[in-house]
Amino acid sequence: MIHLVPFAAEHFDLVCSWFTNEVEAVQWGGPSVSYPLAAQMLQAMLDEGKTNPPNRLCWMAQEDGESVGHIQLALDWRSGNATLSRVVIAPQMRGQGKGSQMLRLVTEHAFGFEAIERVELNVYAWNSVAIRTYEKLGLKLEGTRRSSASVNGERWDTCIMSVLREEWHQPLTVRRVETPEDVALCFPLMRQLRPHLENEGDFIARWQRQKATGYSLIALWKDEQPVALAGYRIQENLIYGPHLYVDDLVTDADVRGSGAGHRLLDRLKAECGERDLSLLVLDTALSNSLGHKFYYREGLLPRALRFSYDINSDHAPLPA
């Protein structure tokens, strides 16, 4: 799980190595940043944290002892505003949801200050991937500063996004998925786990068939959108006796590390208690190393190895 450590001079060379051209540097730090990055520039950012109270906080994000990213938070104490800024992910770690985890941690840290009522950020309008990530975290697009940055002879528009304290702290709720409309809302999330699902209609049809044999869906919801989802059934066999079997368990990639999966799994454990079941059982792929770490942390232990055989394969077993 990602955690934050204070940014220090010992991290300067590593952060500088994550940029390969001026466009990347300006995308990270704004028009005032030049390439290649220099230690003096990073030190000046650190020095903004020496005021009382600090005007800027800087962190490195680490996971399993490895630095995976860098993030900063500028603080306007008089107006009660905080600005998320200068977020960068180590090149080998991109596309794994690390940025979302970092942003969530720092936004939570910002609202930990009683004086802060608003967290905002600036993002270049062409960066649609980042904008979608910020929207999933709860930030709203407020407007665009047109042609506000000059980079290599080009003019870039800058979008302003923000979230207010009362919006950020809207409660997460656990509730069952019981209607086709709710199943449709869960389709994008389930497809992160089951990419073979063709479309909403395919997912709804499968849910209806499996529901007839005891399958249930339950989700963790925020703003009427699912952020974690589980498919499970109560069953009995000669190995475990009556038990709760988890077919599917997925947390939105943008909120992994936020505790959403933990909360949903806790709800399934509670259902075991309510039904007087002594076991919760699930299968996971041998290659799912991140899932293995999560399950170990949640107290689940590997007790079996499941084998399967593809009836339609050409590799039938040889006779003894």
GUDO-60474 format. One record per residue: residue in three letters; x, y, z of N, C-alpha, C, CB in turn. Coordinates in steps of 0.2 Angstrom, whole numbers, padded with zeros to 4 digits, always signed. Glycine has a CB too. Example, Ala and Ser with C-alpha at 12.3 -4.5 7.8 and 13.67 -1.06 7.14 Angstrom:
% residues 2
ALA+0066-0028+0039+0062-0022+0039+0066-0016+0039+0057-0022+0045
SER+0064-0011+0035+0068-0005+0036+0064+0000+0039+0070-0003+0029
% end
This chain:
% residues 320
MET+0004-0006+0000+0000+0000+0000+0004+0006+0000-0005+0000+0006
ILE+0002+0011-0004+0006+0017-0004+0006+0021+0002+0004+0022-0010
HIS+0012+0024+0004+0012+0029+0010+0016+0035+0008+0014+0026+0016
LEU+0016+0040+0011+0019+0047+0010+0025+0048+0014+0015+0053+0009
VAL+0031+0050+0012+0036+0052+0016+0038+0059+0014+0042+0047+0016
PRO+0041+0063+0019+0043+0070+0017+0048+0070+0011+0046+0073+0023
PHE+0047+0074+0006+0052+0075+0001+0059+0078+0004+0049+0080-0005
ALA+0064+0076+0002+0071+0078+0004+0076+0078-0001+0073+0074+0010
ALA+0082+0082+0000+0087+0082-0005+0089+0076-0008+0093+0086-0002
GLU+0089+0071-0004+0091+0064-0006+0087+0061-0012+0091+0059+0000
HIS+0081+0064-0013+0076+0062-0018+0077+0066-0025+0069+0062-0016
PHE+0081+0071-0024+0081+0076-0030+0083+0072-0037+0086+0082-0029
ASP+0089+0069-0036+0091+0065-0043+0086+0061-0045+0098+0062-0041
LEU+0083+0057-0041+0078+0052-0044+0072+0056-0047+0075+0048-0038
VAL+0070+0061-0044+0064+0064-0047+0066+0068-0054+0061+0070-0042
CYS+0072+0070-0054+0075+0073-0060+0075+0068-0066+0082+0077-0059
SER+0077+0062-0064+0078+0057-0069+0071+0055-0072+0081+0051-0066
TRP+0065+0057-0069+0059+0054-0072+0057+0059-0078+0054+0055-0066
PHE+0060+0064-0079+0059+0069-0085+0064+0068-0091+0058+0076-0082
THR+0061+0068-0097+0066+0067-0102+0065+0073-0107+0064+0061-0106
ASN+0061+0078-0106+0061+0084-0111+0057+0089-0108+0057+0082-0118
GLU+0057+0095-0111+0054+0101-0108+0046+0100-0108+0055+0107-0113
VAL+0043+0097-0112+0036+0096-0112+0034+0093-0106+0033+0093-0118
GLU+0037+0087-0104+0036+0083-0098+0037+0088-0092+0040+0077-0098
ALA+0042+0092-0092+0044+0096-0086+0038+0101-0085+0051+0099-0087
VAL+0036+0104-0091+0031+0110-0090+0024+0107-0088+0031+0114-0097
GLN+0023+0101-0091+0017+0098-0089+0016+0096-0082+0016+0091-0093
TRP+0022+0095-0079+0022+0093-0072+0022+0100-0067+0029+0089-0070
GLY+0027+0104-0069+0028+0110-0065+0025+0117-0067+0035+0111-0064
GLY+0022+0117-0073+0020+0123-0075+0025+0127-0079+0017+0128-0070
PRO+0023+0133-0083+0027+0137-0087+0034+0139-0084+0023+0142-0090
SER+0034+0140-0077+0040+0143-0074+0045+0138-0073+0038+0145-0067
VAL+0044+0131-0074+0049+0126-0074+0052+0125-0080+0045+0119-0071
SER+0059+0124-0080+0063+0123-0086+0066+0116-0086+0068+0128-0086
TYR+0068+0114-0091+0071+0107-0092+0079+0108-0094+0067+0102-0097
PRO+0083+0104-0092+0082+0099-0086+0081+0102-0080+0088+0094-0086
LEU+0078+0098-0075+0076+0101-0069+0083+0101-0065+0072+0096-0065
ALA+0083+0106-0060+0090+0107-0057+0088+0106-0049+0093+0114-0058
ALA+0093+0104-0045+0092+0103-0038+0090+0110-0035+0099+0101-0035
GLN+0093+0116-0037+0091+0122-0034+0084+0123-0035+0095+0128-0038
MET+0081+0121-0041+0073+0122-0042+0069+0118-0037+0071+0121-0049
LEU+0071+0112-0036+0068+0108-0031+0069+0110-0024+0070+0101-0032
GLN+0075+0113-0022+0076+0115-0016+0072+0121-0014+0084+0117-0015
ALA+0071+0126-0019+0066+0131-0018+0059+0129-0017+0066+0136-0025
MET+0057+0124-0020+0050+0121-0018+0050+0119-0011+0048+0116-0023
LEU+0055+0115-0009+0056+0113-0002+0056+0119+0003+0062+0109-0001
ASP+0059+0124+0001+0060+0130+0006+0053+0133+0007+0065+0135+0003
GLU+0048+0133+0003+0042+0135+0004+0038+0132+0010+0037+0135-0002
GLY+0041+0126+0012+0038+0123+0018+0041+0125+0024+0039+0115+0017
LYS+0046+0129+0024+0049+0131+0030+0046+0137+0034+0056+0133+0029
THR+0040+0140+0031+0037+0145+0034+0032+0142+0039+0032+0149+0029
ASN+0029+0147+0044+0025+0144+0049+0018+0148+0049+0028+0145+0056
PRO+0013+0145+0046+0012+0138+0044+0015+0138+0037+0005+0136+0044
PRO+0017+0132+0035+0020+0131+0028+0016+0133+0022+0022+0123+0027
ASN+0019+0136+0017+0015+0137+0011+0015+0132+0006+0018+0143+0008
ARG+0019+0127+0007+0019+0121+0003+0022+0115+0006+0024+0122-0004
LEU+0019+0109+0005+0021+0103+0007+0023+0098+0002+0016+0099+0012
CYS+0028+0095+0002+0031+0090-0003+0032+0083-0001+0037+0093-0006
TRP+0030+0078-0005+0031+0071-0002+0034+0067-0008+0024+0068+0000
MET+0037+0061-0006+0038+0056-0010+0033+0050-0008+0045+0053-0010
ALA+0030+0047-0013+0026+0041-0012+0030+0035-0013+0020+0041-0017
GLN+0029+0031-0008+0033+0024-0008+0028+0018-0007+0038+0025-0002
GLU+0031+0013-0010+0027+0007-0009+0032+0001-0009+0022+0005-0015
ASP+0032-0003-0004+0037-0009-0003+0044-0006-0003+0035-0014-0008
GLY+0045+0000+0000+0052+0002+0000+0054+0006-0006+0056-0003+0002
GLU+0050+0006-0011+0052+0009-0017+0048+0016-0019+0051+0004-0023
SER+0052+0021-0021+0049+0027-0023+0045+0027-0029+0054+0033-0023
VAL+0038+0028-0029+0034+0027-0035+0031+0034-0037+0029+0022-0033
GLY+0032+0039-0034+0030+0045-0036+0031+0051-0032+0022+0045-0037
HIS+0029+0057-0034+0031+0063-0030+0024+0068-0031+0037+0067-0033
ILE+0023+0072-0026+0017+0076-0026+0018+0082-0021+0010+0072-0024
GLN+0015+0087-0023+0015+0093-0018+0008+0096-0017+0020+0099-0022
LEU+0008+0100-0012+0002+0103-0010+0003+0110-0008-0002+0100-0004
ALA+0001+0115-0011+0002+0122-0010-0004+0125-0005+0002+0127-0016
LEU-0003+0129+0000-0008+0130+0005-0009+0138+0005-0006+0128+0012
ASP-0015+0140+0004-0017+0147+0005-0021+0148+0011-0021+0150-0001
TRP-0018+0149+0017-0021+0149+0023-0027+0154+0024-0016+0149+0029
ARG-0025+0160+0021-0030+0166+0022-0037+0164+0019-0027+0172+0019
SER-0036+0161+0013-0043+0160+0009-0045+0153+0010-0041+0161+0002
GLY-0041+0149+0014-0044+0142+0015-0044+0137+0009-0051+0142+0018
ASN-0039+0139+0005-0038+0135-0001-0032+0131-0001-0038+0139-0007
ALA-0032+0125-0004-0026+0121-0005-0026+0119-0013-0026+0114-0001
THR-0020+0118-0015-0019+0117-0022-0014+0110-0023-0016+0123-0026
LEU-0017+0105-0026-0013+0099-0028-0009+0101-0034-0018+0093-0029
SER-0003+0099-0033+0002+0101-0039+0008+0097-0040+0004+0109-0038
ARG+0011+0097-0046+0017+0094-0047+0017+0086-0045+0023+0097-0043
VAL+0012+0083-0048+0011+0076-0047+0015+0072-0053+0004+0074-0047
VAL+0019+0068-0051+0023+0064-0056+0024+0056-0053+0030+0067-0058
ILE+0023+0052-0058+0024+0045-0056+0030+0042-0059+0017+0041-0059
ALA+0034+0038-0056+0039+0035-0059+0038+0031-0065+0043+0030-0054
PRO+0041+0032-0071+0039+0029-0077+0037+0022-0077+0045+0030-0082
GLN+0041+0018-0073+0039+0011-0073+0033+0009-0069+0045+0007-0070
MET+0030+0014-0066+0024+0013-0062+0018+0016-0064+0026+0016-0055
ARG+0018+0019-0070+0013+0022-0073+0007+0017-0076+0015+0027-0079
GLY+0001+0019-0075-0004+0015-0078-0007+0010-0073-0002+0012-0084
GLN-0005+0011-0066-0006+0006-0061-0011+0009-0056+0000+0003-0058
GLY-0013+0015-0057-0017+0018-0052-0014+0021-0046-0022+0013-0049
LYS-0007+0022-0046-0003+0025-0041-0005+0032-0040+0005+0024-0042
GLY-0006+0036-0046-0007+0043-0045-0014+0044-0041-0008+0046-0052
SER-0019+0040-0043-0025+0041-0039-0024+0040-0032-0030+0036-0042
GLN-0020+0035-0030-0019+0034-0023-0016+0040-0019-0015+0027-0022
MET-0011+0042-0023-0007+0048-0020-0012+0054-0019-0001+0050-0025
LEU-0016+0056-0024-0020+0061-0024-0025+0061-0018-0024+0062-0031
ARG-0028+0055-0018-0033+0053-0012-0029+0055-0005-0035+0046-0013
LEU-0023+0052-0004-0020+0053+0002-0019+0060+0003-0013+0049+0002
VAL-0016+0064-0002-0015+0071+0000-0021+0075+0000-0010+0074-0006
THR-0026+0074-0003-0032+0077-0002-0035+0076+0005-0038+0075-0008
GLU-0035+0070+0007-0037+0069+0014-0033+0073+0019-0037+0061+0015
HIS-0026+0073+0017-0022+0077+0022-0024+0084+0022-0014+0076+0019
ALA-0025+0087+0016-0027+0094+0016-0033+0095+0020-0028+0096+0008
PHE-0038+0091+0019-0044+0092+0023-0044+0091+0030-0050+0088+0020
GLY-0038+0088+0032-0036+0087+0039-0035+0094+0043-0030+0082+0040
PHE-0033+0099+0039-0032+0106+0042-0039+0109+0042-0027+0110+0037
GLU-0041+0111+0048-0048+0114+0049-0049+0120+0044-0049+0116+0056
ALA-0043+0124+0043-0044+0130+0039-0045+0129+0032-0038+0134+0040
ILE-0044+0123+0029-0045+0122+0022-0052+0119+0020-0039+0116+0020
GLU-0055+0123+0016-0062+0121+0014-0062+0119+0007-0066+0127+0015
ARG-0057+0120+0003-0057+0119-0004-0050+0116-0007-0059+0125-0008
VAL-0050+0111-0011-0044+0108-0014-0045+0109-0021-0043+0101-0012
GLU-0040+0112-0025-0041+0113-0032-0034+0111-0035-0042+0120-0033
LEU-0035+0110-0042-0029+0109-0046-0030+0112-0053-0027+0101-0046
ASN-0024+0113-0056-0024+0115-0063-0022+0109-0068-0020+0121-0064
VAL-0025+0108-0073-0023+0103-0078-0024+0105-0085-0027+0096-0077
TYR-0019+0104-0089-0019+0106-0096-0025+0102-0100-0013+0105-0100
ALA-0029+0106-0104-0035+0104-0106-0034+0098-0111-0038+0109-0110
TRP-0028+0097-0114-0027+0091-0118-0026+0084-0115-0021+0092-0123
ASN-0025+0085-0108-0024+0079-0104-0030+0076-0102-0019+0081-0098
SER-0034+0073-0106-0040+0070-0105-0040+0064-0100-0044+0068-0111
VAL-0034+0060-0100-0034+0055-0096-0034+0057-0088-0027+0050-0097
ALA-0029+0062-0087-0029+0065-0080-0036+0068-0078-0023+0070-0080
ILE-0039+0071-0083-0045+0075-0081-0051+0069-0079-0048+0079-0087
ARG-0051+0064-0082-0055+0058-0080-0054+0055-0074-0055+0053-0086
THR-0047+0055-0072-0045+0052-0066-0047+0057-0060-0037+0051-0065
TYR-0046+0064-0061-0048+0068-0056-0056+0068-0055-0046+0075-0058
GLU-0060+0068-0060-0067+0067-0060-0069+0061-0056-0070+0067-0067
LYS-0066+0056-0057-0067+0050-0053-0066+0050-0045-0064+0044-0056
LEU-0061+0055-0044-0059+0056-0037-0064+0061-0034-0052+0059-0036
GLY-0068+0064-0038-0073+0069-0035-0072+0076-0037-0074+0068-0028
LEU-0067+0078-0040-0066+0085-0042-0070+0087-0048-0058+0086-0044
LYS-0073+0093-0048-0077+0095-0053-0073+0100-0057-0083+0098-0050
LEU-0075+0100-0064-0072+0105-0068-0076+0112-0068-0073+0102-0076
GLU-0072+0117-0066-0075+0123-0065-0075+0128-0071-0072+0127-0059
GLY-0069+0127-0075-0069+0132-0081-0062+0131-0084-0069+0139-0078
THR-0060+0135-0089-0054+0134-0093-0051+0141-0094-0056+0131-0100
ARG-0045+0142-0092-0041+0148-0094-0038+0147-0101-0035+0149-0088
ARG-0041+0150-0106-0039+0149-0113-0032+0151-0114-0044+0152-0117
SER-0028+0147-0118-0022+0150-0120-0017+0153-0115-0022+0155-0126
SER-0017+0149-0109-0014+0152-0103-0007+0150-0102-0018+0150-0097
ALA-0004+0145-0106+0003+0143-0105+0006+0142-0112+0003+0136-0102
SER+0012+0145-0113+0016+0144-0119+0022+0139-0118+0020+0151-0120
VAL+0022+0134-0122+0026+0128-0122+0029+0127-0129+0023+0122-0119
ASN+0035+0128-0130+0038+0126-0137+0034+0129-0142+0038+0119-0138
GLY+0032+0136-0141+0029+0139-0147+0022+0138-0147+0032+0138-0153
GLU+0019+0133-0143+0012+0132-0143+0008+0135-0137+0011+0124-0143
ARG+0002+0136-0138-0002+0139-0132-0007+0134-0130-0006+0145-0135
TRP-0007+0133-0123-0011+0127-0120-0016+0130-0116-0006+0123-0116
ASP-0022+0128-0116-0028+0129-0112-0027+0126-0105-0035+0128-0115
THR-0029+0129-0100-0028+0126-0093-0035+0125-0090-0023+0130-0088
CYS-0037+0119-0088-0043+0118-0084-0042+0119-0077-0046+0111-0086
ILE-0047+0121-0073-0047+0122-0066-0052+0117-0063-0049+0129-0064
MET-0050+0113-0058-0054+0108-0055-0054+0109-0048-0053+0101-0058
SER-0059+0107-0044-0059+0108-0037-0064+0103-0034-0061+0115-0035
VAL-0063+0102-0027-0068+0098-0023-0068+0102-0016-0066+0091-0022
LEU-0074+0103-0014-0076+0106-0007-0076+0101-0002-0082+0110-0007
ARG-0075+0103+0004-0074+0099+0010-0081+0095+0011-0073+0103+0017
GLU-0086+0098+0010-0093+0094+0011-0094+0089+0005-0099+0099+0012
GLU-0091+0090+0000-0091+0085-0006-0087+0080-0005-0090+0089-0013
TRP-0081+0081-0002-0076+0076-0001-0078+0071+0004-0069+0079+0000
HIS-0081+0073+0009-0083+0069+0015-0090+0066+0014-0083+0073+0021
GLN-0093+0066+0008-0099+0062+0007-0098+0055+0009-0102+0063+0000
PRO-0103+0052+0013-0102+0045+0015-0102+0040+0010-0107+0044+0021
LEU-0098+0035+0011-0098+0029+0007-0103+0024+0010-0091+0025+0006
THR-0107+0021+0006-0112+0017+0008-0112+0010+0005-0120+0020+0007
VAL-0113+0005+0009-0113-0002+0006-0121-0004+0005-0110-0007+0011
ARG-0122-0006-0001-0129-0009-0002-0129-0014-0008-0134-0003-0004
ARG-0134-0018-0008-0135-0023-0013-0137-0020-0020-0140-0028-0011
VAL-0135-0024-0025-0136-0022-0032-0142-0027-0034-0130-0023-0036
GLU-0148-0024-0034-0154-0028-0035-0158-0026-0041-0158-0027-0029
THR-0156-0022-0045-0160-0020-0051-0156-0020-0057-0164-0013-0050
PRO-0159-0021-0063-0155-0021-0069-0151-0014-0070-0159-0022-0075
GLU-0155-0009-0067-0152-0002-0068-0145-0001-0064-0157+0003-0066
ASP-0145-0004-0058-0139-0004-0054-0134-0009-0057-0141-0006-0047
VAL-0136-0014-0059-0131-0019-0062-0128-0015-0068-0135-0025-0065
ALA-0131-0011-0072-0129-0008-0078-0123-0003-0075-0134-0004-0082
LEU-0125+0001-0069-0120+0005-0067-0114+0002-0064-0123+0009-0061
CYS-0114-0004-0063-0108-0008-0060-0104-0011-0066-0111-0014-0056
PHE-0107-0011-0072-0103-0014-0078-0096-0012-0079-0107-0013-0084
PRO-0095-0005-0079-0088-0003-0080-0083-0005-0075-0088+0005-0081
LEU-0086-0006-0069-0081-0008-0063-0080-0016-0064-0085-0007-0056
MET-0085-0020-0065-0085-0027-0066-0080-0028-0072-0091-0030-0067
ARG-0080-0024-0077-0076-0026-0083-0069-0025-0082-0079-0021-0089
GLN-0067-0021-0077-0060-0020-0075-0058-0027-0072-0059-0015-0069
LEU-0062-0031-0069-0060-0038-0067-0061-0043-0072-0064-0039-0061
ARG-0067-0042-0076-0069-0047-0081-0069-0044-0088-0076-0050-0079
PRO-0064-0043-0091-0064-0039-0097-0067-0043-0103-0057-0038-0099
HIS-0069-0049-0102-0072-0053-0107-0080-0051-0108-0072-0060-0106
LEU-0082-0048-0103-0089-0046-0103-0090-0041-0109-0092-0042-0097
GLU-0095-0042-0113-0096-0038-0120-0099-0031-0119-0100-0042-0124
ASN-0104-0031-0115-0108-0025-0114-0112-0025-0108-0112-0023-0120
GLU-0116-0020-0107-0121-0020-0101-0126-0025-0101-0124-0013-0100
GLY-0128-0026-0107-0134-0031-0108-0131-0038-0107-0136-0031-0115
ASP-0125-0040-0109-0122-0046-0108-0121-0047-0100-0115-0047-0111
PHE-0119-0042-0097-0118-0042-0089-0125-0043-0086-0114-0036-0087
ILE-0130-0040-0088-0136-0040-0085-0139-0047-0086-0141-0035-0087
ALA-0138-0050-0092-0141-0057-0093-0137-0062-0089-0140-0058-0101
ARG-0131-0061-0088-0127-0066-0084-0129-0066-0077-0119-0065-0085
TRP-0130-0059-0074-0132-0058-0067-0139-0062-0066-0132-0051-0066
GLN-0143-0061-0071-0150-0064-0070-0150-0071-0070-0155-0061-0076
ARG-0146-0074-0074-0145-0082-0074-0142-0084-0068-0141-0084-0080
GLN-0137-0081-0066-0133-0083-0059-0137-0082-0053-0126-0080-0059
LYS-0141-0076-0053-0145-0075-0048-0150-0080-0046-0149-0068-0049
ALA-0152-0084-0051-0157-0089-0050-0154-0095-0047-0160-0092-0057
THR-0147-0095-0046-0144-0101-0043-0140-0098-0037-0139-0104-0048
GLY-0142-0092-0034-0140-0090-0028-0135-0084-0028-0137-0095-0024
TYR-0133-0082-0034-0128-0077-0034-0131-0070-0032-0125-0076-0042
SER-0127-0066-0029-0128-0059-0026-0123-0054-0028-0130-0059-0019
LEU-0125-0048-0029-0120-0043-0030-0121-0038-0024-0121-0039-0037
ILE-0115-0035-0022-0115-0030-0017-0110-0025-0018-0115-0033-0009
ALA-0111-0019-0017-0106-0014-0019-0105-0008-0014-0109-0010-0026
LEU-0100-0005-0014-0098+0001-0010-0100+0007-0015-0091+0001-0007
TRP-0104+0011-0013-0106+0017-0017-0104+0024-0014-0114+0017-0018
LYS-0102+0028-0019-0101+0035-0018-0104+0039-0023-0093+0036-0017
ASP-0108+0044-0021-0112+0048-0026-0116+0044-0031-0107+0053-0030
GLU-0119+0038-0028-0123+0034-0033-0119+0030-0038-0128+0038-0036
GLN-0112+0030-0037-0108+0026-0042-0104+0021-0038-0103+0031-0045
PRO-0103+0015-0040-0100+0010-0037-0092+0011-0037-0102+0003-0039
VAL-0089+0010-0031-0082+0011-0031-0078+0004-0029-0079+0016-0026
ALA-0082-0001-0027-0080-0007-0025-0086-0012-0026-0077-0008-0018
LEU-0085-0018-0028-0090-0023-0030-0088-0030-0029-0092-0022-0038
ALA-0093-0034-0026-0092-0041-0025-0098-0045-0027-0091-0042-0017
GLY-0096-0050-0030-0101-0055-0032-0100-0062-0028-0101-0057-0040
TYR-0105-0064-0025-0104-0070-0020-0111-0074-0020-0102-0067-0013
ARG-0110-0080-0017-0115-0084-0016-0114-0088-0009-0116-0089-0022
ILE-0120-0090-0006-0120-0095+0000-0120-0102-0003-0125-0093+0005
GLN-0116-0106-0001-0116-0113-0004-0113-0118+0001-0112-0114-0011
GLU-0114-0124-0001-0112-0130+0004-0108-0135+0000-0118-0133+0008
ASN-0103-0138+0002-0100-0144-0001-0097-0148+0005-0095-0142-0006
LEU-0094-0154+0003-0091-0158+0008-0084-0156+0011-0090-0165+0005
ILE-0081-0151+0007-0075-0149+0009-0075-0144+0015-0071-0145+0003
TYR-0080-0138+0014-0080-0133+0019-0087-0133+0023-0080-0126+0015
GLY-0092-0137+0020-0098-0136+0023-0101-0130+0021-0098-0136+0031
PRO-0106-0127+0025-0109-0121+0022-0104-0115+0023-0115-0119+0027
HIS-0104-0111+0017-0099-0106+0017-0101-0100+0012-0092-0109+0016
LEU-0098-0095+0013-0099-0089+0008-0093-0090+0003-0099-0082+0012
TYR-0095-0090-0003-0090-0091-0009-0090-0084-0013-0091-0097-0013
VAL-0084-0081-0013-0084-0075-0017-0082-0076-0024-0079-0070-0014
ASP-0086-0075-0029-0085-0076-0036-0080-0070-0039-0091-0076-0040
ASP-0082-0064-0037-0079-0058-0040-0078-0053-0034-0084-0055-0045
LEU-0072-0050-0034-0071-0044-0030-0066-0039-0033-0067-0047-0023
VAL-0069-0033-0034-0065-0028-0038-0066-0021-0034-0067-0028-0045
THR-0060-0018-0034-0060-0011-0032-0058-0006-0038-0056-0009-0026
ASP-0062-0001-0039-0060+0003-0045-0053+0005-0045-0065+0010-0045
ALA-0049+0005-0050-0042+0006-0050-0040+0013-0048-0040+0005-0058
ASP-0045+0018-0049-0044+0025-0046-0044+0025-0039-0048+0029-0050
VAL-0047+0021-0035-0047+0022-0028-0044+0016-0024-0054+0022-0026
ARG-0040+0012-0028-0036+0006-0024-0031+0009-0019-0033+0002-0029
GLY-0031+0006-0013-0027+0009-0008-0031+0014-0003-0021+0012-0011
SER-0037+0015-0005-0041+0020-0001-0045+0016+0005-0046+0023-0005
GLY-0044+0009+0005-0048+0006+0010-0055+0003+0008-0049+0010+0016
ALA-0057+0005+0001-0063+0003-0001-0064-0005-0001-0065+0006-0008
GLY-0059-0008-0004-0059-0016-0004-0060-0019+0003-0053-0018-0008
HIS-0056-0016+0008-0056-0018+0015-0063-0018+0017-0051-0014+0019
ARG-0066-0012+0016-0073-0011+0019-0078-0016+0016-0075-0004+0018
LEU-0077-0017+0010-0082-0022+0007-0081-0029+0009-0082-0021-0001
LEU-0075-0031+0010-0073-0038+0012-0075-0038+0019-0066-0039+0011
ASP-0075-0033+0023-0077-0033+0030-0085-0034+0030-0076-0027+0034
ARG-0088-0031+0025-0096-0033+0025-0097-0040+0023-0099-0028+0020
LEU-0093-0043+0019-0094-0050+0018-0093-0054+0024-0090-0052+0012
LYS-0088-0053+0027-0086-0056+0033-0092-0056+0038-0079-0054+0037
ALA-0095-0050+0039-0100-0049+0043-0106-0053+0041-0102-0041+0044
GLU-0107-0054+0035-0113-0058+0033-0112-0065+0034-0114-0057+0025
CYS-0105-0067+0034-0104-0074+0037-0106-0075+0044-0096-0076+0036
GLY-0105-0070+0048-0107-0070+0055-0115-0070+0056-0104-0064+0059
GLU-0118-0066+0052-0125-0066+0052-0128-0072+0050-0128-0060+0048
ARG-0125-0076+0046-0128-0082+0043-0125-0088+0047-0127-0083+0036
ASP-0121-0087+0052-0118-0092+0056-0114-0097+0051-0123-0097+0059
LEU-0110-0094+0047-0105-0097+0043-0098-0096+0045-0106-0095+0035
SER-0094-0101+0045-0088-0101+0048-0082-0100+0043-0086-0108+0052
LEU-0084-0100+0036-0079-0099+0031-0081-0094+0026-0077-0105+0028
LEU-0076-0090+0024-0077-0086+0018-0071-0088+0013-0076-0078+0019
VAL-0073-0090+0007-0068-0093+0002-0068-0089-0004-0070-0101+0001
LEU-0062-0089-0007-0062-0086-0014-0056-0089-0018-0061-0078-0014
ASP-0056-0088-0024-0051-0090-0029-0048-0084-0032-0053-0095-0034
THR-0041-0084-0033-0038-0079-0036-0032-0082-0041-0035-0074-0031
ALA-0031-0078-0046-0026-0081-0051-0019-0081-0047-0025-0076-0057
LEU-0015-0086-0049-0008-0086-0047-0004-0080-0048-0004-0093-0049
SER-0006-0077-0054-0002-0071-0056-0004-0065-0053-0002-0070-0063
ASN-0009-0065-0049-0012-0059-0046-0008-0057-0039-0020-0060-0044
SER-0002-0055-0040+0002-0054-0034-0001-0048-0029+0009-0052-0036
LEU-0003-0043-0033-0006-0037-0029-0012-0040-0025-0008-0031-0033
GLY-0016-0044-0028-0022-0047-0024-0020-0051-0018-0026-0051-0029
HIS-0014-0055-0019-0012-0059-0014-0010-0055-0008-0006-0064-0017
LYS-0007-0050-0009-0004-0045-0004-0011-0043+0000+0000-0040-0006
PHE-0016-0041-0003-0022-0038+0000-0025-0044+0004-0027-0036-0006
TYR-0026-0050+0001-0029-0055+0005-0025-0057+0011-0030-0061+0000
TYR-0019-0057+0011-0015-0059+0017-0016-0053+0022-0007-0059+0015
ARG-0016-0047+0020-0017-0042+0025-0024-0042+0028-0017-0035+0021
GLU-0029-0045+0024-0036-0046+0027-0037-0052+0031-0041-0045+0021
GLY-0031-0056+0032-0032-0062+0036-0034-0068+0032-0037-0061+0041
LEU-0034-0068+0025-0036-0074+0021-0029-0078+0020-0039-0072+0015
LEU-0030-0084+0020-0024-0089+0019-0025-0094+0013-0022-0093+0026
PRO-0020-0095+0010-0020-0100+0004-0021-0107+0007-0014-0099-0001
ARG-0026-0110+0006-0027-0117+0008-0028-0122+0003-0033-0117+0013
ALA-0028-0120-0003-0029-0125-0009-0026-0123-0015-0037-0127-0009
LEU-0025-0127-0020-0023-0125-0027-0029-0128-0031-0016-0128-0028
ARG-0032-0124-0035-0037-0126-0040-0034-0128-0047-0043-0121-0040
PHE-0037-0134-0049-0035-0136-0056-0041-0135-0060-0032-0143-0056
SER-0040-0134-0067-0046-0134-0072-0043-0137-0078-0048-0127-0073
TYR-0048-0140-0082-0047-0143-0088-0051-0140-0094-0047-0151-0088
ASP-0049-0138-0099-0052-0135-0105-0055-0141-0109-0048-0130-0109
ILE-0061-0143-0109-0064-0148-0113-0063-0147-0120-0071-0149-0111
ASN-0063-0141-0122-0062-0140-0129-0055-0139-0132-0066-0133-0131
SER-0050-0140-0127-0043-0140-0130-0041-0146-0134-0039-0139-0124
ASP-0036-0146-0137-0033-0151-0141-0028-0155-0137-0030-0149-0147
HIS-0027-0154-0131-0022-0157-0127-0025-0162-0122-0018-0152-0123
ALA-0028-0167-0124-0031-0172-0120-0026-0176-0116-0036-0177-0124
PRO-0027-0178-0110-0022-0182-0107-0020-0188-0110-0024-0183-0099
LEU-0014-0190-0110-0011-0197-0112-0014-0202-0108-0004-0197-0113
PRO-0015-0208-0111-0018-0214-0107-0012-0216-0103-0020-0220-0112
ALA-0014-0219-0097-0009-0222-0092-0005-0228-0095-0012-0223-0086
% end
